[in-house]
Structure formats: structure tokens, C-alpha cells
């Protein structure tokens, strides 16, 4: 059983590598703007629509995953993401792009991403932070692999239409293999000789969604997740044009690799760190670091080494949140209803996906650079720290409101 439980991890990694191509959206911004004369505010909405579709679908997909298991969600997600990329290759208008990449790819991400985190949390309560980090770290790694492949080779050689098509075919193959491997453990599964450690400050039972919503900690976590993730979402949506304007197209291409390593590293390393020192201390440290890194990135954007270091730090802090908030939800509210519970918490990430790109696009159009967007993101990160400081592992809160027999 010890060896078997790693196979679903492989499936989840394959799924998330393909789904993480959403983070590579920025490589298509300049080619599309050049061909159709669209402005930055218009193209920013493509990513925003995808993020909102992703976050809203994630709630329903999480409920479906709780009821029917992970494979149906993984299959739907893989088909939709692949179809969205293929259809995006036929884009001739903003409405088509919003529909194909924004809606279809976004909805596909919602279904596909709903599966790995609950599966990892159930198989690995003993290493939850690390394994969830590996699963979602693959999502960040997808940008490094497919963003770099697209920006450095496919786009210059074949154009954006063929690039969409090629990626769509690759993603279909990867997600179907991932679907075949991913599955839940047997009911009541626990690793041999396992007892919860310091990082896993868990309730002793599964908390229903209704009861979770009765705990003040859920709302503090939601606010912190939203404000903390805004910085990363803003940078992700504008990375290539921002990097190109600051240091040139070559540096922007390398930035895709650096940021993906930061994103994936934050998810995996910080996930493991949270197993050792606790979820909330890890999250608070990362949002404080983000509050410093965001304005510093704008101030030192024209210097190569500081640019790479700071953009990696921003993505590291952002990636940490995607990993550790998921593990926190599993620890605080159990795994039986995790798909729905984390789905509701994950709507905070969706709101961040509106705020980040909107602020960046509007500030750029209004002022001609991103200065005030980076300053605002730093302020949001400080507010996220304050909200996390008011959150507590809800042992008493959950015990007071939970009714295990209620669905």
C-alpha cells in the first residue's frame, strides 16, 4: 500500500502539469495584440475570465469529487482544457478568445484541479503539506515547461495558432494518463503507525461545509487568501509584457523558467515546511515577504539579477499559498468534504484573479507603467498578514458547531 499510494500522486502531477499551462497565458499576449490591435486591458480580461471560470467551477467540481470520486472530474477537466486550446487556435475576435480560452480552459481547470488536492490529502495525512505541495507544484511547473516551449520555440517557428493546437494535443494525452492513475484510498485509510505532528493541527472529525461556514477562521482565511494571492495573480497575468518592457524579450523568456521554479518551489518546500512548523506560521511569513518583494520588484525591474531574484520570490510566496491553504483546509476541516470545503475557500483565489489582472491592466493603461499596481499588491499582502493573525486552528470552533451525521 505504501508504494501504491504514490501512483495517484503521479497522476495528479501529470494533470497539474497540463493544467498549469494557464499560467503561461502571458506568452500569447503580445502576438495576439500585434495581430488584432487589441490593448492590454482587453487581453488582460482573457486571463481574468479564465480565473473566474476556474474558481467558480472548482466549487461544483469539488462537490462532484466528494460524491463520485476524482476520475470523473479529472476526465472532464482534461477534455475541456484540451478542447479550449484547440478552439483558441481558431480565434478571430475577443469574444471568441474569452469563450475558448477564458471559459472553456477555465472551466476545464476547475474540474481538473479539484481532484489532486483531496486525493493527496487522503493518501498522505502524514506528509500532507509536502505531497499536496508536490501535486500543486506541478501546476506551477507547467508554466516553466510549456510557457518556455511556446515562447522560445513554438511561437517563433509556427505562430500562435499552431502553438495552441500543439499544446492542446499534448495536454489531452497527459490528462488522460493522469485520469487513469488518480484515485481515492479505501475508506478509513491511515498510514501505518502514523500520529499527527505539529504541522497537522487537525480536528478529530470531518466538518461539513455548513459547519465550516459557521467558524470565524474560515472568513479570516478567505480574506488572507484573496489579498495574498492578488500579488501573484497580477504578476502572472502580465509577466511577459512586463519583463519585455523592463529588460527585453530574452529576459522575459528566461523569467518564465525562473518564476516557475519559484512557484513550484514555494508549493513544495513551503508545503514541507508547514508540516514541520505549522500552516499559519508558514503563510504569515510568506505574505510578509511578498509585501516587501512586490514594490521592490518594480523599483529594481531594470536590473537583471534583482529582477530574477525578486520575481522568483514573488512567485515563491504565491505558490506557497496555493499549497498551504489547501493543506490548512484539510487539517482544519477534515477530508470527507474537502472538495466542497476547499472549493469555497478557493473562491478567494478567483477574486484575486479578478483584482490582480484588473489592477495591472487599468494602472498600465492609465499611467503607462505598473508602479501603483505593485505598491497596491504590497499593501494587500500586509492586510493578508493581519487577517492570518486573527485565524486560529478551529478545534474548539469546529467542535462546537459540527454535527457529524449531517451531510
C-alpha positions in Angstrom: 0.0 0.0 0.0 2.9 2.4 0.7 4.2 2.1 -2.9 0.6 2.1 -4.3 -0.3 5.4 -2.8 2.4 7.2 -4.9 0.7 6.3 -8.2 -2.2 8.8 -7.6 0.5 11.4 -7.0 2.0 10.7 -10.4 -1.5 11.0 -11.9 -2.0 14.3 -10.1 1.3 15.6 -11.2 0.6 14.9 -14.9 -2.8 16.5 -14.5 -1.4 19.7 -13.0 1.5 20.0 -15.3 -1.0 20.2 -18.2 -3.5 22.4 -16.3 -0.7 24.8 -15.3 -0.4 25.9 -18.9 -3.0 28.5 -17.8 -0.1 30.4 -16.1 1.7 30.6 -19.5 -1.1 32.7 -20.9 1.1 35.8 -21.0 3.2 34.3 -23.8 0.2 34.8 -26.1 -0.4 38.4 -25.1 2.0 40.2 -27.4 1.4 38.0 -30.6 -2.4 38.5 -30.2 -2.2 42.2 -29.5 0.1 42.6 -32.6 -2.2 40.7 -34.9 -5.6 42.1 -33.8 -4.5 45.5 -32.4 -6.0 44.8 -29.0 -4.9 46.7 -26.0 -3.5 45.4 -22.7 -6.7 46.0 -20.8 -8.6 43.9 -23.3 -6.2 41.0 -23.3 -6.0 41.1 -19.5 -9.6 40.1 -19.4 -8.9 36.8 -21.1 -6.9 35.6 -18.1 -9.5 37.1 -15.7 -12.4 35.2 -17.3 -10.3 32.0 -17.1 -9.6 32.5 -13.4 -13.2 33.4 -12.5 -14.5 30.4 -14.5 -11.8 28.2 -12.8 -12.7 29.3 -9.3 -16.5 29.1 -9.7 -16.4 25.7 -11.4 -14.0 24.4 -8.7 -16.8 24.6 -6.1 -19.2 22.4 -8.1 -16.4 20.1 -9.2 -15.3 19.8 -5.6 -18.8 18.6 -4.6 -18.9 16.2 -7.5 -15.4 14.8 -6.4 -16.7 14.3 -2.9 -19.7 12.4 -4.1 -18.4 10.5 -7.2 -14.7 10.3 -6.7 -11.8 12.1 -8.6 -11.8 10.4 -12.0 -15.0 11.9 -13.5 -13.7 15.4 -12.6 -10.2 14.6 -14.0 -11.7 13.3 -17.2 -14.0 16.3 -17.8 -11.2 18.7 -16.9 -8.7 17.1 -19.3 -11.2 17.1 -22.2 -12.2 20.7 -21.7 -8.7 22.2 -21.3 -7.5 20.4 -24.4 -10.6 21.4 -26.4 -10.2 25.0 -25.2 -6.7 25.2 -26.6 -7.7 23.7 -29.9 -10.6 26.1 -30.3 -8.5 29.1 -29.2 -6.4 28.4 -32.3 -9.4 29.5 -34.4 -9.8 32.8 -32.6 -10.7 35.8 -34.7 -12.4 38.1 -32.1 -12.1 38.9 -28.4 -15.5 37.3 -27.8 -14.2 34.0 -29.2 -11.0 34.2 -27.2 -12.9 35.0 -24.0 -15.1 32.0 -24.7 -12.5 29.5 -25.8 -9.6 30.3 -23.6 -11.4 32.1 -20.8 -14.5 30.0 -20.3 -13.6 26.5 -21.7 -10.0 26.4 -20.5 -11.0 28.0 -17.2 -13.9 25.5 -16.6 -11.6 22.7 -17.5 -9.1 23.8 -14.9 -11.8 24.0 -12.3 -12.8 20.3 -12.9 -9.2 19.0 -13.3 -7.7 20.9 -10.3 -10.5 19.8 -8.0 -9.0 16.3 -7.9 -5.3 16.2 -6.9 -5.5 18.1 -3.6 -8.3 16.0 -1.9 -6.6 12.8 -3.2 -3.2 13.7 -1.8 -4.7 14.8 1.5 -6.5 11.5 1.9 -3.5 9.3 0.9 -0.9 11.3 2.9 -2.2 12.8 6.2 1.4 12.0 7.5 3.1 14.2 4.8 0.1 16.4 3.7 2.0 19.6 3.2 4.8 18.1 1.2 2.6 15.9 -1.0 -0.1 18.5 -1.7 2.9 20.8 -2.4 4.2 18.3 -5.0 0.8 18.0 -6.6 0.1 21.7 -6.9 3.8 22.4 -7.5 3.4 20.6 -10.8 0.8 23.2 -11.7 3.4 25.9 -11.3 5.9 23.8 -13.2 3.6 23.7 -16.2 4.4 27.3 -16.9 8.1 26.6 -17.0 7.8 23.7 -19.4 5.0 24.8 -21.7 5.5 28.5 -21.4 9.1 28.3 -22.3 8.4 25.7 -25.1 5.8 28.1 -26.6 7.8 31.3 -26.2 11.2 30.1 -27.2 10.3 27.6 -30.0 6.6 27.1 -31.0 5.5 30.7 -31.3 8.6 32.0 -33.3 8.6 28.9 -35.5 5.0 28.1 -36.2 2.9 31.1 -34.9 0.3 31.3 -32.2 -2.4 29.2 -33.9 -0.3 26.2 -34.3 1.1 26.6 -30.8 -2.4 26.5 -29.4 -3.1 23.3 -31.4 0.1 21.6 -30.4 -0.4 22.2 -26.8 -4.0 21.1 -26.9 -2.9 17.7 -28.2 -0.1 17.3 -25.7 -2.5 18.2 -22.8 -5.1 15.7 -23.9 -2.6 12.8 -23.7 -1.2 13.9 -20.4 -4.6 14.4 -18.7 -5.9 11.1 -19.9 -3.0 9.3 -18.4 -3.4 11.3 -15.2 -7.1 10.4 -15.1 -6.3 6.6 -15.3 -3.8 6.8 -12.3 -5.7 9.1 -9.9 -8.0 7.5 -7.3 -9.0 7.8 -3.6 -7.7 5.4 -0.9 -10.0 2.9 0.8 -12.5 4.4 3.3 -10.8 5.0 6.6 -7.3 4.6 5.3 -4.5 5.7 7.6 -0.7 5.2 7.1 0.8 2.6 9.4 2.0 3.8 12.7 1.0 7.4 12.0 0.2 10.1 14.6 -0.5 13.8 13.8 2.6 16.0 14.1 2.9 19.7 14.9 2.1 20.9 11.4 -1.1 18.9 11.2 -3.2 20.6 13.8 -6.4 18.8 12.9 -9.9 18.4 14.1 -10.8 14.9 15.2 -13.7 14.6 12.7 -14.8 15.8 9.3 -16.6 19.2 9.4 -19.5 19.7 7.0 -19.5 22.8 4.7 -22.3 24.4 6.6 -20.5 24.0 9.9 -17.2 25.2 8.4 -19.0 28.4 7.3 -20.0 28.9 11.0 -16.4 29.2 12.1 -14.8 32.7 12.1 -11.5 31.3 11.0 -12.9 30.4 7.5 -13.5 34.1 6.8 -10.1 35.2 8.1 -8.5 32.5 5.8 -10.6 33.6 2.9 -9.7 37.3 3.2 -6.0 36.4 3.6 -6.0 34.0 0.6 -7.7 36.6 -1.6 -5.4 39.6 -0.7 -2.3 37.5 -0.5 -2.8 35.8 -3.9 -3.6 39.1 -5.7 0.1 39.9 -6.0 0.9 36.7 -7.7 -2.1 36.8 -10.0 -1.2 40.4 -11.1 2.4 39.4 -11.9 1.4 36.1 -13.7 -1.1 37.9 -16.0 1.5 40.5 -17.1 4.9 38.7 -16.7 6.0 38.6 -20.3 4.9 42.1 -21.3 6.3 43.5 -18.0 9.6 41.6 -18.4 9.9 42.6 -22.1 9.3 46.3 -21.3 11.8 46.2 -18.4 14.7 44.1 -19.8 13.8 42.8 -23.3 12.2 39.7 -24.8 15.1 37.3 -24.0 15.0 38.1 -20.3 11.2 37.7 -20.3 11.6 34.2 -21.7 14.1 33.2 -19.1 11.8 34.8 -16.5 9.2 32.1 -17.3 11.6 29.4 -16.1 12.7 31.4 -13.1 9.2 32.2 -12.0 8.0 28.6 -12.5 10.9 27.3 -10.3 9.9 29.8 -7.7 6.2 28.9 -8.0 6.8 25.2 -7.8 9.5 25.5 -5.1 7.2 27.6 -2.9 4.5 25.0 -3.2 6.7 22.0 -2.4 9.3 23.4 0.0 6.9 25.6 1.9 4.4 22.7 2.0 7.0 20.6 3.7 8.0 23.5 6.0 4.3 23.8 7.1 4.4 20.1 8.1 7.2 21.0 10.5 6.3 24.5 11.9 2.6 24.7 11.2 0.4 26.0 8.4 -0.4 29.5 9.7 3.2 30.5 10.7 4.3 29.5 7.2 1.6 31.5 5.5 2.2 34.6 7.6 5.9 34.5 6.8 5.3 34.3 3.1 2.7 37.1 2.8 5.1 39.4 4.8 7.9 38.5 2.4 5.5 39.3 -0.5 4.7 42.7 0.9 8.3 43.6 0.6 9.1 41.9 -2.7 6.3 43.4 -4.8 7.3 47.1 -4.6 11.0 46.1 -4.7 10.3 44.2 -8.0 9.0 47.3 -9.6 11.8 49.6 -8.2 14.6 47.2 -9.4 12.9 45.9 -12.6 15.6 47.2 -14.9 18.4 45.3 -13.2 18.8 41.7 -14.3 19.9 39.9 -11.2 17.5 41.7 -8.8 14.7 41.2 -11.3 15.2 37.5 -11.4 15.6 37.2 -7.7 12.6 39.3 -6.8 10.3 37.8 -9.4 11.2 34.3 -8.1 10.4 35.5 -4.5 7.0 36.8 -5.6 6.2 33.5 -7.2 7.5 31.5 -4.3 5.2 33.4 -1.9 2.3 33.0 -4.3 3.0 29.3 -4.8 3.2 28.8 -1.0 -0.4 30.0 -0.7 -1.7 27.6 -3.3 -0.1 24.7 -1.4 -0.5 25.6 2.3 -4.1 27.0 2.2 -5.2 23.7 0.7 -3.4 21.7 3.4 -4.8 24.1 6.0 -8.4 23.4 4.8 -7.8 19.7 5.1 -6.2 20.0 8.6 -8.8 22.3 10.0 -12.0 20.8 8.5 -11.1 17.2 7.6 -11.0 15.4 4.2 -14.5 13.9 3.8 -16.0 17.2 2.5 -12.7 18.7 1.4 -13.7 19.1 -2.3 -16.5 21.4 -1.4 -14.9 23.0 1.6 -11.7 23.9 -0.2 -13.7 24.8 -3.2 -15.4 27.6 -1.2 -12.1 28.8 0.2 -10.6 28.7 -3.3 -13.1 31.3 -4.5 -10.8 33.7 -2.7 -8.2 32.9 -5.3 -10.8 33.5 -8.0 -11.5 37.0 -6.7 -7.7 37.6 -6.6 -7.7 36.6 -10.3 -10.1 39.5 -10.9 -8.3 42.0 -8.8 -4.7 41.3 -9.9 -5.1 41.5 -13.7 -7.7 44.3 -13.4 -5.4 46.5 -11.3 -2.4 45.8 -13.5 -4.2 46.4 -16.8 -6.0 49.5 -15.6 -2.9 51.0 -14.0 -0.9 50.3 -17.1 -3.5 51.9 -19.4 -3.9 54.9 -17.1 -0.3 55.6 -16.1 1.8 53.8 -18.8 3.6 51.6 -16.2 2.8 49.2 -13.4 4.1 51.3 -10.4 0.9 51.7 -8.4 -0.2 48.2 -9.1 2.9 46.8 -7.4 2.5 49.2 -4.5 -1.1 48.2 -4.0 -0.2 44.5 -4.1 2.3 45.0 -1.3 -0.4 46.7 0.8 -2.8 43.9 0.1 -0.2 41.4 1.4 0.1 43.3 4.7 -3.6 43.2 5.1 -3.4 39.4 4.4 -0.9 39.1 7.3 -3.3 40.9 9.7 -6.1 38.6 8.7 -4.0 35.4 9.2 -3.0 36.8 12.6 -6.7 36.6 13.6 -7.2 33.0 12.3 -6.7 30.0 14.6 -6.9 26.3 14.2 -10.6 25.8 14.8 -10.6 22.8 17.2 -13.0 24.4 19.6 -14.9 26.3 16.9 -15.5 23.2 14.8 -16.3 21.0 17.8 -18.9 23.5 19.0 -20.8 23.6 15.7 -20.1 20.3 13.9 -22.8 17.6 13.7 -21.1 14.6 12.1 -24.4 13.0 10.9 -25.4 16.0 8.8 -24.5 15.9 5.1 
